[in-house]
Amino acid sequence: MNRTASPIAIGINARLFPINWRPMSQEITFARRLGCDCIQIHGREQGIDAAYLGMPLEAAGDLLIGNGVSAVMEIVVRVGANGRTASGTTPLEVLHNNLDAIRALAIRHVHWHFAPATRLPDADLRALEETLIDTLRAGVDVAHTYGFTLALEHNEPDVPLFAHIAAITRALEVAPELGFVWDLNHTPPDELDDWLDLAPRMTLLHVSDTPLPAVNYHLPLGQGSIDFDDRFCELRKRGYQGAAILEIGGVPKSGGFGRDTDEALCDSVARLRRAVCG
């Protein structure tokens, strides 16, 4: 399969989840067979090791290069009101714990995806966002030192930490070198134009389908109601040239893990390529 000539690269999420695990070598080969440009790897609180990938970090880096596939990293950090994980680790410590993998896999784009570890009052969530803005600024400095871009992903409205555009806009204003990861599946239709206005700061897209106006189903493309042709037409008009990563399956709303089969990914990649190329 020929790789797209579009400036928007296409990628898949590496299936390295505890109950849906495949070796990294298999995922890289599969991504290449689909003609994907990149693959997304999830950072871990204590960092990535050979057991997680099914192969040494250096070998995974060599395999990526040999297949012409680049890697990006998402680091999900579930934090309490104090801005730390349940084990007491700060997001900056989590980032540092993943630096070996970032270097070995030649990763040039990393993003944090913060989520509240427990249900918190609205006032505590707003205070936590302010605390994490300082963390984001410090993280951008780390990224600059180690030669990668750091970005922030937003949440759907039901996960009310960095879910509202005002909070994302403030973070991007305070940290001018911070990127933004837009998840099309997190966005209610009545907010679409506001999020599209952030296209100049978008450095990565997450793509899956959902039965709008409901969000966050992470369905294979075509199984929900998002108009991907329209979304990517708007993104191209606004000059977006980053990557689009498929993130299908894996959450209870979409029936849980296992929806990201090879067949579903093949079909979704084909649909995404058509939308990206216009």
C-alpha positions as CSV (number, residue, x, y, z in Angstrom):
1,M,0.0,0.0,0.0
2,N,1.4,3.4,-0.9
3,R,1.9,5.9,1.8
4,T,-0.1,9.1,1.5
5,A,1.4,12.2,0.0
6,S,-0.7,14.3,2.2
7,P,1.1,16.5,4.8
8,I,-1.2,14.9,7.4
9,A,0.6,11.7,8.5
10,I,-1.5,8.7,9.5
11,G,-0.8,6.5,12.5
12,I,-2.2,3.8,14.8
13,N,-2.2,3.3,18.6
14,A,0.2,0.5,19.6
15,R,-1.9,-2.2,21.3
16,L,0.3,-2.6,24.3
17,F,-2.6,-2.8,26.8
18,P,-2.5,-5.4,29.6
19,I,-5.6,-7.3,28.3
20,N,-5.1,-6.5,24.7
21,W,-1.3,-6.8,24.3
22,R,0.7,-7.5,21.2
23,P,4.5,-7.4,20.9
24,M,5.9,-4.0,19.7
25,S,7.6,-5.8,16.8
26,Q,4.2,-7.0,15.5
27,E,2.6,-3.6,15.9
28,I,5.4,-1.9,14.0
29,T,5.2,-4.4,11.1
30,F,1.4,-4.1,11.0
31,A,1.6,-0.3,10.9
32,R,4.1,-0.5,8.0
33,R,1.8,-3.0,6.2
34,L,-1.0,-0.5,6.5
35,G,1.2,2.3,5.0
36,C,1.1,4.2,8.3
37,D,3.7,6.9,9.0
38,C,3.7,6.6,12.7
39,I,2.7,4.7,15.8
40,Q,1.6,5.9,19.2
41,I,3.2,4.4,22.3
42,H,1.9,5.0,25.8
43,G,4.4,6.1,28.4
44,R,4.1,4.6,31.9
45,E,4.4,6.0,35.4
46,Q,7.7,4.2,36.1
47,G,8.9,4.3,32.5
48,I,8.9,1.8,29.6
49,D,10.9,-1.4,29.7
50,A,11.6,-4.4,27.5
51,A,8.8,-6.4,29.2
52,Y,6.2,-3.8,28.2
53,L,7.4,-3.7,24.5
54,G,8.3,-7.4,24.2
55,M,11.7,-6.3,23.1
56,P,14.6,-4.1,24.2
57,L,14.2,-0.4,23.7
58,E,17.2,-0.1,21.3
59,A,15.9,-3.0,19.2
60,A,12.4,-1.3,19.0
61,G,14.1,1.9,17.9
62,D,16.1,0.1,15.2
63,L,12.9,-1.7,14.0
64,L,11.1,1.6,13.7
65,I,13.9,3.1,11.6
66,G,14.1,0.0,9.5
67,N,10.4,0.2,8.7
68,G,10.3,3.9,8.1
69,V,7.8,4.4,11.0
70,S,8.2,7.1,13.6
71,A,6.8,7.0,17.1
72,V,4.9,9.5,19.2
73,M,4.1,9.1,22.9
74,E,1.1,9.7,25.0
75,I,1.5,9.8,28.8
76,V,-1.8,9.5,30.7
77,V,-1.3,10.8,34.2
78,R,-4.1,10.4,36.7
79,V,-3.7,13.0,39.4
80,G,-5.3,13.9,42.7
81,A,-6.0,17.3,44.1
82,N,-2.4,17.6,45.0
83,G,-1.2,17.2,41.4
84,R,0.4,13.8,42.1
85,T,-0.5,10.2,41.2
86,A,-1.8,7.8,43.8
87,S,1.8,6.7,44.4
88,G,2.9,10.3,45.0
89,T,4.7,10.7,41.7
90,T,4.6,14.1,40.0
91,P,3.9,14.5,36.2
92,L,7.4,15.8,35.8
93,E,8.8,12.7,37.4
94,V,6.7,10.6,35.2
95,L,8.0,12.5,32.2
96,H,11.6,12.0,33.4
97,N,10.9,8.3,33.9
98,N,10.1,8.0,30.2
99,L,13.1,9.9,28.8
100,D,15.1,6.7,28.1
101,A,12.3,5.4,25.9
102,I,11.8,8.8,24.2
103,R,15.5,8.9,23.3
104,A,15.8,5.2,22.3
105,L,12.7,5.3,20.1
106,A,13.7,8.7,18.6
107,I,10.3,10.2,19.7
108,R,9.9,13.8,18.7
109,H,6.3,14.4,20.0
110,V,5.1,13.7,23.5
111,H,1.9,14.7,25.1
112,W,0.4,14.6,28.6
113,H,-3.2,13.6,29.0
114,F,-4.2,14.5,32.6
115,A,-7.2,12.9,34.2
116,P,-8.6,13.2,37.8
117,A,-7.8,10.1,39.8
118,T,-10.9,10.6,41.9
119,R,-14.1,12.7,41.6
120,L,-13.3,16.2,42.7
121,P,-15.4,19.3,43.4
122,D,-15.3,21.9,40.6
123,A,-13.3,24.4,42.7
124,D,-10.6,21.7,43.3
125,L,-10.5,20.9,39.6
126,R,-10.0,24.5,38.6
127,A,-7.2,24.8,41.3
128,L,-5.7,21.6,39.9
129,E,-5.6,23.1,36.4
130,E,-3.7,26.1,37.7
131,T,-1.2,23.8,39.5
132,L,-0.7,21.8,36.3
133,I,-0.1,24.9,34.2
134,D,3.1,25.4,36.1
135,T,3.9,21.8,35.5
136,L,3.3,22.3,31.8
137,R,5.7,25.2,31.6
138,A,8.3,23.1,33.4
139,G,7.6,20.2,31.0
140,V,8.1,22.4,28.0
141,D,11.6,23.2,29.3
142,V,12.4,19.5,29.7
143,A,11.1,18.9,26.1
144,H,13.3,21.7,24.8
145,T,16.4,20.3,26.5
146,Y,15.8,16.8,25.1
147,G,14.7,17.8,21.6
148,F,11.0,16.9,21.5
149,T,7.7,18.8,21.4
150,L,5.4,18.6,24.4
151,A,1.7,19.0,24.1
152,L,-1.5,18.7,26.2
153,E,-4.6,16.7,25.3
154,H,-8.1,17.8,26.4
155,N,-10.8,15.6,27.9
156,E,-14.5,15.1,27.1
157,P,-16.9,17.2,29.2
158,D,-17.7,14.3,31.6
159,V,-14.0,14.2,32.6
160,P,-13.9,17.8,33.7
161,L,-10.1,18.4,33.9
162,F,-8.8,20.4,31.0
163,A,-12.1,19.6,29.3
164,H,-13.2,23.2,28.7
165,I,-11.8,25.3,26.0
166,A,-11.1,28.2,28.4
167,A,-8.7,26.0,30.4
168,I,-6.9,24.8,27.3
169,T,-6.7,28.3,25.9
170,R,-5.2,29.6,29.2
171,A,-2.6,26.8,29.2
172,L,-1.6,27.6,25.6
173,E,-1.3,31.3,26.4
174,V,0.8,30.8,29.5
175,A,3.1,28.2,27.8
176,P,3.6,29.5,24.2
177,E,5.7,26.5,23.1
178,L,3.1,24.0,24.3
179,G,1.3,22.1,21.6
180,F,-2.3,20.9,21.7
181,V,-3.7,17.4,20.9
182,W,-7.2,17.5,19.6
183,D,-9.4,14.4,20.0
184,L,-12.2,14.7,17.5
185,N,-14.1,12.1,19.5
186,H,-14.0,14.3,22.7
187,T,-15.7,17.3,21.1
188,P,-19.5,18.0,21.4
189,P,-20.8,19.3,18.0
190,D,-22.0,22.6,19.5
191,E,-18.3,23.4,20.5
192,L,-16.7,22.3,17.2
193,D,-15.9,25.8,15.8
194,D,-14.3,26.9,19.1
195,W,-11.9,23.9,19.1
196,L,-11.2,24.2,15.4
197,D,-10.0,27.8,16.1
198,L,-7.1,26.1,18.0
199,A,-5.8,24.5,14.8
200,P,-2.6,26.7,14.7
201,R,-1.6,25.2,18.0
202,M,-2.5,21.6,17.2
203,T,0.5,19.3,17.0
204,L,-1.4,15.9,16.9
205,L,-4.9,14.6,16.3
206,H,-6.7,11.6,17.9
207,V,-9.3,10.1,15.6
208,S,-12.2,7.8,16.3
209,D,-15.9,7.8,15.8
210,T,-18.8,8.5,18.2
211,P,-22.6,8.7,17.9
212,L,-22.9,12.5,18.2
213,P,-24.0,14.3,20.2
214,A,-22.6,11.6,22.6
215,V,-18.8,11.7,22.8
216,N,-15.9,9.5,23.8
217,Y,-17.1,6.2,22.3
218,H,-13.8,5.5,20.4
219,L,-15.6,3.6,17.7
220,P,-14.0,2.4,14.4
221,L,-14.6,5.0,11.7
222,G,-18.0,4.8,10.1
223,Q,-19.6,3.3,13.2
224,G,-20.5,6.7,14.6
225,S,-21.7,9.9,13.0
226,I,-18.6,12.2,12.8
227,D,-18.2,13.8,9.3
228,F,-14.5,13.2,8.9
229,D,-14.4,14.6,5.4
230,D,-15.7,17.9,6.8
231,R,-13.4,17.8,9.8
232,F,-10.3,17.3,7.7
233,C,-11.4,19.8,5.1
234,E,-11.5,22.4,7.8
235,L,-8.2,21.3,9.3
236,R,-6.5,21.5,5.8
237,K,-8.0,25.0,5.3
238,R,-6.4,26.0,8.6
239,G,-3.0,24.6,7.7
240,Y,-2.8,21.6,10.0
241,Q,0.1,19.4,9.0
242,G,0.7,17.1,12.0
243,A,-0.2,13.5,12.4
244,A,-3.6,11.8,12.8
245,I,-3.6,8.8,15.2
246,L,-6.4,6.3,15.2
247,E,-7.6,5.6,18.7
248,I,-10.4,3.1,18.3
249,G,-11.7,0.7,21.0
250,G,-10.8,0.4,24.6
251,V,-13.3,2.3,26.6
252,P,-16.6,1.0,28.2
253,K,-18.8,3.2,26.1
254,S,-17.6,1.4,23.0
255,G,-17.9,-2.0,24.4
256,G,-14.5,-2.2,26.0
257,F,-11.2,-3.5,24.7
258,G,-11.0,-5.6,21.6
259,R,-12.7,-3.3,19.1
260,D,-9.3,-2.4,17.7
261,T,-9.0,-5.6,15.7
262,D,-6.7,-5.8,12.6
263,E,-9.8,-5.8,10.4
264,A,-11.3,-2.7,12.1
265,L,-7.9,-0.9,11.9
266,C,-7.5,-1.7,8.2
267,D,-10.9,-0.3,7.4
268,S,-10.5,2.8,9.6
269,V,-7.0,3.5,8.1
270,A,-8.6,3.4,4.6
271,R,-11.4,5.7,5.7
272,L,-9.0,8.1,7.4
273,R,-6.7,8.2,4.4
274,R,-9.7,9.2,2.2
275,A,-10.7,12.0,4.6
276,V,-7.1,13.2,5.0
277,C,-6.5,13.3,1.3
278,G,-9.8,15.1,0.5
